[in-house]
Amino acid sequence: MRELTEEQFDEQYELVTNHIDDNASFDGNMFETFDEELTFVRQMAEQNRVITIIEGDEDFENEFGEPTLNMFYVSGMHLVNRIGYLVTKEPITEEFEVKLE
């Protein structure tokens, strides 16, 4: 699995805007994990165009002493620790992971 920076990800992948929810997270690009949005994501997964936003383990404490969770973009449709999904305009040709800062 290839590790990409957020900048490399942004240069390499163009995302589809969520046409179902006008108030979607991640700059209007995230698709939820249920109902009509999940149905759309499943269709796009058949075309290899899905990225899963996942939440990882606690990494460190922030300035308030609270644990901070890691978030990642991972190529493909995954179920464990998913926050939501992104859909690319073109098929994804490699497995990758992007740690979000």
Secondary structure, DSSP 8 states (H G I E B T S, - for coil): -EEE-HHHHHHH--B---SS-TT-HHHHT-B-SSHHHHHHHHHHHTTT-EEEEEEEEEEEE-TTS-EEEEEEEEES---TTEEEEEEBSS---S-EEEEE-
